[in-house]
Amino acid sequence: MKKNEAVIGVDLGGTNIRSALVSNGVIIDSTTRTVPKTDNPDEVVGVIAESIRGVWSTGITGIGIGVPSVVDVKKGIVYDVENIPCWKEVHLKDQLEDQLHKSVYINNDANCFAAGERHFGSGMNYDDFVGLITGTGLGAGIIKDGRLLPDQNCGAGEFGIIPYLDHDCEYYCSGNFFSAEYDGNAKTMTERAVKADPVAMKAFEAYGRHLGVTVKTIMACLDPAAIIIGGGVSKAFDLYEAAMLREVATFPYGKAAERIRIMPSKLDNVAILGAAALCFDAMAQPDSVPD
């Protein structure tokens, strides 16, 4: 499968289902549907299929779907989607392939972010990197040898659940850190820090230090060439970069700290493009067989 082939990317959120026709990293057409409030899981699947048909074009070679939940990637089973209470165990891949007669690839949103960066963003320059999402929570996707790292429960990269200080890494390295520890959310604190507000500047200094500790944990576990940071807090990268790098510089292996590259994502529409990129990542698997 080549990147100029047409694929469909679907971003399944708690409120909206966004689908887009993608070719060569460019969104050709897109549509948005509202996630229905229902106790019938098949009704939600039906709206997803409707959304996909809304951007359908001849020559579609695959469909990628990003979901904010645990996924059995091989079987395409989605478990316990927090914002869709009726989705406890949904065999989404089988259901959509039966309806649409195209290959469907499903993964969680953090892995989609990493796949999107690998195929369309700064990750094109690296075969081994981590895509770290610093939004409401803290999640990560891992690219190893040019493709998503295979795992058993779609749980690789969940650095946010690692215990740290009196909470965990997510508490200190997500956007919620600012509301939990300071008087404001990430957006308002950014606005204040840009105006040199001392409290906000102190908050980003602390945030950068905490994020640096998480980066060192990632380095110890995976030794990646790069870490690409996305999510809402990445927009304030310039405000915490220096503090983060000072902490990273204390990593016991100095050459690793010197060589690693850490940067904010520059990719627009990463959720959609990341979902679409699942199709290309699947073709990179050793046991993949094109349609």
SEMIDREN-80859 format. One record per residue (C-alpha): y, x, z. Coordinates in Angstrom, 2 decimals, padded with zeros to 5 digits. Each point is the difference from the previous one (the first is absolute). Layout:
BEGIN
+---------+---------+---------+
!       v !       u !       w !
+---------+---------+---------+
!       Y !       X !       Z !
...
+---------+---------+---------+
END
This chain:
BEGIN
+---------+---------+---------+
!       v !       u !       w !
+---------+---------+---------+
!  000.00 !  000.00 !  000.00 !
!  003.39 !  001.38 ! -001.04 !
!  003.27 ! -000.73 !  001.81 !
!  001.50 ! -001.61 ! -003.08 !
! -002.71 ! -002.65 !  000.14 !
!  001.10 ! -003.33 !  001.45 !
! -001.16 ! -000.86 !  003.52 !
!  001.10 ! -002.57 !  002.55 !
!  001.12 !  000.91 !  003.51 !
!  000.04 ! -002.59 !  002.78 !
!  001.80 !  000.41 !  003.33 !
! -001.40 ! -002.50 !  002.49 !
!  002.44 ! -000.46 !  002.87 !
!  000.03 ! -002.43 !  002.85 !
!  002.61 ! -002.21 ! -001.72 !
! -000.14 !  000.78 ! -003.71 !
! -002.44 !  001.05 ! -002.69 !
!  001.68 !  002.26 ! -002.56 !
! -001.77 !  000.81 ! -003.25 !
!  001.18 !  002.24 ! -002.81 !
! -001.17 !  001.20 ! -003.39 !
!  000.26 !  003.80 !  000.04 !
! -000.24 !  002.54 ! -002.80 !
!  000.72 !  003.71 !  000.34 !
!  001.60 ! -000.54 !  003.40 !
!  002.41 ! -002.62 ! -001.30 !
!  000.01 ! -003.63 !  001.11 !
! -000.04 ! -002.11 ! -003.17 !
! -000.11 ! -003.44 !  001.61 !
! -000.25 ! -001.33 !  003.54 !
! -000.38 ! -003.20 !  001.94 !
!  000.08 ! -001.13 !  003.64 !
! -001.97 ! -002.77 !  001.66 !
!  000.15 ! -001.21 !  003.60 !
! -003.10 !  000.50 !  002.13 !
! -001.16 ! -003.55 !  000.78 !
! -000.28 ! -001.08 !  003.62 !
! -003.56 ! -001.27 !  000.02 !
! -003.30 !  000.13 !  001.85 !
! -001.83 !  000.38 ! -003.30 !
! -000.40 !  003.68 ! -000.97 !
! -000.96 ! -000.91 ! -003.57 !
!  003.38 ! -001.67 ! -000.47 !
!  001.73 !  003.34 !  000.61 !
! -002.35 !  001.68 ! -002.47 !
!  000.92 ! -002.66 ! -002.54 !
!  003.71 !  000.74 !  000.37 !
! -000.69 !  003.73 ! -000.46 !
! -001.88 ! -000.75 ! -003.22 !
!  002.87 ! -002.24 ! -001.13 !
!  002.47 !  002.78 !  000.74 !
! -002.04 !  002.47 ! -002.04 !
! -000.23 ! -002.40 ! -002.93 !
!  003.80 ! -000.28 !  000.16 !
!  000.33 !  003.58 ! -001.26 !
! -003.15 !  000.11 ! -002.10 !
!  000.02 !  001.77 ! -003.34 !
! -002.64 !  000.86 ! -002.56 !
! -001.51 !  003.41 !  000.55 !
!  000.02 ! -000.05 !  003.80 !
! -002.40 !  002.70 !  001.17 !
! -000.04 ! -000.64 !  003.77 !
!  001.57 ! -001.65 !  003.01 !
!  000.97 !  001.76 !  003.23 !
!  000.82 ! -001.83 !  003.22 !
!  001.59 !  001.36 !  003.17 !
! -000.57 ! -001.88 !  003.26 !
!  001.27 !  000.66 !  003.55 !
! -003.43 ! -000.03 !  001.64 !
! -003.42 !  001.60 !  000.27 !
! -001.86 !  000.11 ! -003.31 !
! -003.56 !  000.79 ! -001.00 !
!  001.17 !  001.91 ! -003.07 !
! -003.38 !  000.27 ! -001.71 !
! -000.77 ! -003.71 !  000.27 !
!  003.58 ! -001.25 ! -000.12 !
! -000.30 ! -002.01 !  003.20 !
!  003.22 ! -000.63 !  001.95 !
! -000.19 ! -000.52 !  003.77 !
!  002.36 ! -001.57 !  002.56 !
!  003.33 ! -000.12 ! -001.80 !
!  002.48 ! -000.46 !  002.86 !
!  002.52 ! -002.14 ! -001.88 !
! -002.65 ! -002.11 ! -001.76 !
! -001.98 ! -001.36 !  002.98 !
! -002.66 ! -001.72 ! -002.12 !
! -001.00 !  003.31 ! -001.59 !
! -002.70 !  001.31 !  002.33 !
! -002.41 !  001.28 ! -002.64 !
!  000.91 ! -000.57 ! -003.63 !
! -002.06 !  001.38 ! -002.88 !
!  003.14 !  000.36 ! -002.06 !
! -001.32 !  002.39 ! -002.66 !
! -002.99 ! -002.19 ! -000.90 !
!  002.05 ! -003.20 ! -000.03 !
!  002.76 !  001.36 ! -002.22 !
! -002.35 !  001.81 ! -002.36 !
! -001.94 ! -003.25 ! -000.44 !
!  003.23 ! -001.81 ! -000.87 !
!  001.82 !  002.64 ! -002.03 !
! -002.83 !  002.06 ! -001.55 !
!  001.73 !  003.32 !  000.63 !
! -000.71 !  002.80 !  002.46 !
!  001.83 ! -000.48 !  003.30 !
!  000.76 !  002.82 !  002.46 !
!  001.18 ! -000.71 !  003.56 !
!  001.32 !  002.26 !  002.72 !
!  002.38 ! -000.10 !  002.94 !
!  003.74 !  000.41 ! -000.43 !
!  000.16 !  003.56 !  001.34 !
! -002.62 !  001.22 ! -002.46 !
!  001.85 ! -001.81 ! -002.78 !
!  003.15 !  001.89 !  000.93 !
! -001.83 !  003.33 ! -000.29 !
! -001.63 ! -000.99 ! -003.30 !
!  003.37 ! -001.09 ! -001.37 !
!  001.57 !  003.31 !  000.91 !
! -002.94 !  001.88 ! -001.53 !
!  000.17 ! -001.74 ! -003.36 !
!  003.68 ! -000.87 ! -000.35 !
!  002.05 !  001.89 !  002.64 !
!  000.48 !  003.38 !  001.64 !
! -003.73 !  000.19 !  000.68 !
! -000.61 !  000.76 ! -003.67 !
!  000.81 !  003.59 !  000.97 !
! -002.71 !  000.23 !  002.70 !
! -003.76 ! -000.45 !  000.03 !
! -000.12 ! -000.07 !  003.81 !
!  002.66 ! -001.92 !  001.92 !
!  000.56 ! -002.78 !  002.50 !
!  002.12 ! -003.06 ! -000.69 !
!  001.47 ! -000.97 !  003.37 !
!  001.58 ! -003.44 !  000.43 !
!  002.62 ! -000.24 !  002.74 !
!  000.88 ! -003.67 !  000.08 !
! -000.69 ! -002.70 !  002.54 !
! -003.16 !  001.97 !  000.73 !
! -001.33 !  003.44 ! -000.86 !
! -002.73 !  000.37 ! -002.60 !
! -001.17 !  002.58 ! -002.49 !
! -002.03 !  000.44 ! -003.16 !
! -001.74 !  003.27 ! -000.74 !
! -000.31 !  001.58 ! -003.44 !
! -002.67 !  002.69 ! -000.20 !
! -000.94 !  001.80 ! -003.21 !
!  002.31 ! -002.31 ! -001.93 !
! -001.37 ! -003.36 !  001.18 !
! -000.12 ! -002.21 !  003.05 !
! -002.24 !  001.42 !  002.69 !
! -003.14 ! -002.16 !  000.18 !
! -000.78 ! -001.37 !  003.45 !
! -002.24 ! -002.60 !  001.61 !
!  002.36 ! -002.57 !  001.49 !
!  003.33 !  000.54 ! -001.77 !
!  001.15 !  001.64 !  003.22 !
!  000.72 !  003.60 ! -001.02 !
!  003.65 !  000.79 !  000.60 !
!  000.56 ! -002.32 !  002.96 !
!  001.93 !  002.66 !  001.86 !
!  002.12 ! -002.67 !  001.68 !
! -002.77 ! -000.91 !  002.44 !
! -000.33 !  003.55 !  001.37 !
!  001.05 !  000.04 !  003.68 !
!  003.30 !  001.83 !  000.52 !
!  002.07 !  000.32 !  003.17 !
! -000.08 ! -003.40 !  001.75 !
! -000.73 ! -002.02 ! -003.17 !
! -001.26 !  001.07 ! -003.42 !
!  001.38 !  001.68 ! -003.11 !
!  000.97 ! -003.31 ! -001.58 !
!  002.22 ! -000.90 !  002.95 !
!  002.06 !  003.17 ! -000.43 !
! -000.16 !  000.45 ! -003.79 !
!  000.54 ! -003.49 ! -001.42 !
!  003.16 ! -002.03 ! -000.35 !
! -000.82 ! -001.77 !  003.25 !
!  000.87 !  003.19 !  001.89 !
!  003.69 ! -000.77 ! -000.34 !
! -000.22 ! -003.52 !  001.37 !
! -002.40 !  001.02 !  002.77 !
!  001.95 !  003.03 !  001.20 !
!  003.56 ! -000.58 ! -001.21 !
!  002.43 ! -002.86 ! -000.50 !
! -000.60 ! -000.83 ! -003.64 !
! -002.49 ! -000.03 ! -002.87 !
! -000.51 !  002.78 ! -002.53 !
!  002.56 ! -001.44 ! -002.42 !
!  002.80 ! -000.40 !  002.53 !
! -000.74 !  003.37 !  001.57 !
!  000.21 !  001.60 ! -003.43 !
!  003.40 ! -001.57 ! -000.59 !
!  001.19 !  001.25 !  003.38 !
! -001.39 !  003.51 ! -000.51 !
!  001.74 !  000.33 ! -003.37 !
!  003.25 ! -000.64 !  001.89 !
! -000.94 !  002.76 !  002.49 !
! -000.70 ! -002.39 !  002.86 !
! -001.39 !  002.33 !  002.72 !
! -002.65 ! -002.42 !  001.28 !
! -001.33 ! -000.65 ! -003.50 !
!  000.01 !  003.70 ! -000.85 !
! -001.95 !  000.69 !  003.18 !
! -002.46 ! -002.72 ! -000.95 !
! -000.72 !  001.59 ! -003.38 !
! -000.30 !  003.42 !  001.62 !
! -002.71 ! -001.41 !  002.27 !
! -001.63 ! -001.88 ! -002.86 !
! -000.17 !  003.15 ! -002.12 !
! -001.60 !  001.93 !  002.85 !
! -002.65 ! -002.68 !  000.52 !
! -000.70 ! -000.24 ! -003.72 !
! -000.34 !  003.78 ! -000.10 !
! -002.77 ! -000.22 !  002.58 !
! -001.83 ! -002.52 ! -002.17 !
!  000.47 !  002.24 ! -003.02 !
! -001.58 !  002.87 !  001.93 !
! -002.95 ! -002.26 !  000.82 !
! -000.41 ! -000.77 ! -003.70 !
!  000.20 !  003.70 ! -000.81 !
! -002.70 !  000.80 !  002.53 !
! -002.30 ! -002.72 ! -001.35 !
!  000.55 !  000.34 ! -003.76 !
!  002.12 !  003.06 ! -000.83 !
!  001.73 ! -001.81 ! -002.92 !
!  002.32 !  001.64 ! -002.48 !
!  002.59 ! -002.73 !  000.54 !
!  000.90 ! -003.07 !  001.98 !
!  001.95 ! -002.71 ! -001.83 !
!  001.73 ! -002.43 !  002.34 !
!  000.66 ! -003.62 ! -000.94 !
!  000.92 ! -003.18 !  001.83 !
!  003.33 ! -001.18 !  001.33 !
!  000.71 !  002.96 !  002.29 !
! -000.46 !  002.45 ! -002.88 !
!  003.40 ! -001.17 ! -001.30 !
!  001.53 !  001.87 !  002.94 !
! -001.93 !  003.22 ! -000.74 !
!  003.14 !  002.16 !  000.03 !
!  000.74 ! -001.12 !  003.57 !
! -003.28 !  001.21 !  001.50 !
! -001.20 !  002.67 ! -002.42 !
!  001.38 !  002.98 !  001.92 !
! -001.49 ! -001.09 !  003.35 !
! -003.34 ! -000.73 ! -001.66 !
! -000.12 !  003.40 ! -001.69 !
!  000.85 !  001.80 !  003.23 !
! -003.00 ! -001.65 !  001.61 !
! -002.24 !  000.74 ! -002.99 !
!  001.03 !  003.66 !  000.19 !
! -001.77 !  000.22 !  003.39 !
! -003.38 ! -000.63 ! -001.66 !
! -002.38 !  002.78 !  001.12 !
! -000.73 !  001.11 ! -003.58 !
!  003.38 !  001.18 ! -001.18 !
! -000.91 !  000.42 ! -003.66 !
! -001.17 ! -003.63 ! -000.19 !
!  003.30 ! -001.17 !  001.54 !
!  001.88 !  002.14 ! -002.49 !
! -001.90 ! -001.23 ! -003.06 !
! -000.24 ! -003.75 !  000.61 !
!  002.47 ! -002.17 ! -001.86 !
!  001.34 ! -003.16 !  001.67 !
!  002.15 ! -002.41 ! -001.97 !
!  001.07 ! -003.65 ! -000.17 !
! -001.42 ! -002.24 ! -002.70 !
!  002.22 ! -000.55 ! -003.03 !
! -002.25 ! -002.63 ! -001.55 !
!  001.42 ! -003.49 ! -000.47 !
! -002.29 ! -003.05 !  000.21 !
! -002.65 !  002.17 !  001.60 !
! -002.06 ! -002.92 !  001.34 !
! -000.52 ! -001.44 ! -003.48 !
! -000.42 !  003.37 ! -001.73 !
! -002.34 !  001.16 !  002.76 !
! -002.23 ! -003.02 ! -000.48 !
! -000.03 !  000.61 ! -003.75 !
! -000.86 !  003.65 !  000.63 !
! -003.26 ! -001.07 !  001.66 !
! -001.34 ! -000.60 ! -003.51 !
!  000.71 !  003.60 ! -001.01 !
! -001.31 !  001.38 !  003.29 !
! -003.26 ! -001.88 ! -000.54 !
! -000.42 !  001.68 ! -003.36 !
!  000.40 !  003.37 !  001.73 !
! -003.04 ! -000.63 !  002.18 !
! -003.02 !  002.10 ! -001.02 !
! -002.27 ! -003.03 ! -000.33 !
!  002.51 ! -002.19 ! -001.86 !
! -001.00 ! -001.68 ! -003.22 !
!  002.74 ! -001.50 ! -002.20 !
! -000.31 ! -003.63 ! -001.08 !
+---------+---------+---------+
END
